[in-house]
Amino acid sequence: MFKGFKNFLMQGELIVIAVGLVVALAFSTLIKAFTDNIITPLVNAAGGGGATGLGVHVSGQLINFGAFISAIIYFVIFMVVIYFAIVVPYRAYQARRGNTVFGEPGPTKSCPECLSGELPLAATRCKYCAAALPSA
């Protein structure tokens, strides 16, 4: 039982995912500090610079539009950083190894019997109904 668990933990894909998650959390903290301390005050200043910034009070409750706009900016910046700091280098690394990741899927064909799609062009039988496929 423990040997199987050890093998599961030592899989290369799991390690890559774990490292990526840790890096993403670190970037998240950095970008959150940037938006909280720089973007949010700028958005609030653009809204009049009062205590509520771009917020309004409704029945004593603050609806803070500035914080929502900052969250949108945070998300966009975070996704851009993840793309350029993790996805682009990983894609280049895998390309050097001969693997294509995050690319366009290859051409496919459909089964004339069960009408299932996304079968590889080189397939000779349908993986769903086992019908013979015409050669492409």
Disulfide bonds with the S-S distance in Angstrom:
none
